[in-house]
Amino acid sequence: MVDATWGTGEPPRDVLGPVSGAPAFDDDHPPAKDLIADCVHCGFCLPTCPTYVLWGAEADSPRGRIYLMNEGVNGEPLSDSMVEHFDNCLGCMSCVTACPSGVQYDRLIEDTRAQIERRHPRTPREKALRSAIFALFPYPRRLRLLRVPLRAYQSSGLQKLVARSGLLQRLAPTLATLESLAPRLRSVPRPPRRVAAKGQQRAVVGMLTGCVQSAFFPDVNSATVRVLAAEGCEVLIPPSQGCCGALSVHNGRRAEAQRFARKLIDTFESTGMDYFVVNAAGCGSSLKEYDALLADDPAYAGRAAAFTAKVRDLAELLHELGPVAKRHPLDLTVAYHDACHLGHAQGIRTQPRSLLRDIPALTLREITDPEICCGSAGIWNVLNPEPAAALGDLKAKNVLATGASLLVTANPGCLMQIAAAAQRQGGQIALAHTAQVLDASIRNLGAPALLSPPG
C-alpha cells in the first residue's frame, strides 16, 4: 500500500507504527468501511481530479484520500495534514464518473467532512472565515441586502480603479476573489407566488429560487418561470422558502443542512406540486439526497423520500415533458459547460444539450477537458483562491478556444467563476444560463438579447 504522503514532499511516516491520539472518526456516520473497500486503487480517477491535475500529489487524489479515510477508520488520529488533504477536495465528483468500480466517493467525502467539522479544531482565521460565509451565503435576504452597495460600487467606477491597482489581491486575496466573482447586477422584479401555465396545463411545479441565484441572478429565475409556464407548467413559488442546505451539507455542516431541509419540505409538501424544479446544479444534487440526509429522522424520513422523488433539474424536467412552445431561431455559437453537480453528481448531460440543439440556427460546441472542474465548487474558490484561480484559468482558456460567442451552463457559481477567469485573460464571451437561452428562443428575442451585457 502506498503511503498517503507519497508525492506531497512530506517525509514518509510509518503507517504501521503505534497510533497516538483519539481515532479520527467517531460512530456518528463515519466513512463506511465497505464503501472504502470498493476502491481498487486503479488510478482512473487521477486525470479527472482537479487537485491531482494541479499538484500531482497522491494524497490530493481521490484514491489517496480514500487511503487516508481507511487509516482513520482503523484508528489513526485526525491530523492537521490529513484534514488538509480532505479540505483540498473540491467535491466535484468527477472521480465518481470516471471510476470503473462504482466507488461512492460522494458519500465517503460527505461523511468525512461531517466528522471533521465536528471533531477537528480550526485555526481562529479559518473559524472566522467559515463563520462569516455561513452567516451570509445560505440566507437569501441577507445576500439581497448586498445588492445596493455592490451596485453602487460597480457603477461608480471604484471597482475598475481597485482592479487596476492590484492592491486588494495583494492585501486580501479572499476578499479579492469575492470581489472578482460578483456579477454585474440588474433590477429584476421578484417572481409572484403563482404563475399560471400557458395553454393546457401539463404539470404543477414548485420552484426553488435559491440563495445566490435569487440575490445575484434573479433574471435566471425569471427566465425559468417563463419557460416553465410556456411549456404548460403552473409554477408555485412560496416567498417563505429558504436555503436548500447544499452549501452546508457539502462542507460537513450536516445538522445545519438538516434544519434547512426540514423547513423546505414543510414549505412545499402541501402545495400539491407534481415536481420540484431546481435551476442550480449544486442545489439539485443535494435536494435529490434529502432521503439520505434525513434517513435517521423518524418524523421526516418518509416525507424526505417523497420530496426527493419529485425533484427535477430544469433541463431534466423539460426533456421529460417534451417541448410544446415554439422555438424561434437564435443565430449563435454556444459552448456548453457541464456544471459538476449536474453532470457528475446527477448524471444530466444529454438533456441540456438536446434542448439547446432543438433551437433553430444555434450551433453547439464542446469544451476540451469537460470533466475538469472550473474551480468554483460552492465556496471552495473563496477558501482556496489561488488554486481556484488556476483551475478557472484552465477552464476559461478551453472555453475561449471554442470560438463560441456565448457560454451556457446551469450553475451560478460556474457562471461567476468562468466570467472572472475569462476577464483575467482578456477574453470576450457572453454568459447565460440554459433557461435564458430557451427563454430568448421561445420569446423570439434574437441573439442580441443574450450577447449584450447587463444594464
Buried (B, 14 or more C-beta within 10 A) or exposed (E): EEBBBEBBEEEEBEBEEEBEEEBBBEEEBBBBEEBBEBBEEEEBBBBBBBBBBBBEBBBBBBBBBBBBBBBBBBEBEBBEBBBEBBBBBBBBBBBBBBBEEEBBBBBBBBBBBBBBBBBBEBEEEEEEBBEEBBEEBBBBEEBBEBBEEBBEBBEEEEBEEBBEEEEBBEEEBBEBBBBBBBBBBEEBEEBEEEBEBBEEEBBBBBBBBBBBBBBBBBBBBBBBBBBBBBBBBBBBBBEEBBBBBBBBBBBBBBEBBBBBBBBBBEBBBEBEBBBBBBBBBBBBBBBBBBBBBBEEBEEBBEBBBEBBEBBBBBBBBBBEBEBEBEBBEBEBBBBBBBBBBBBBBBEBBEBBBBBBEBBEEBBBEEBEEBBBBBBBBBBBBBBBBEBBBBBBBBBBBBBBEBEBBBBBBBBBBBBBBBBBBBBBEEBEBBBBBBBBBBBBBBBEBBBEBBEEEEE
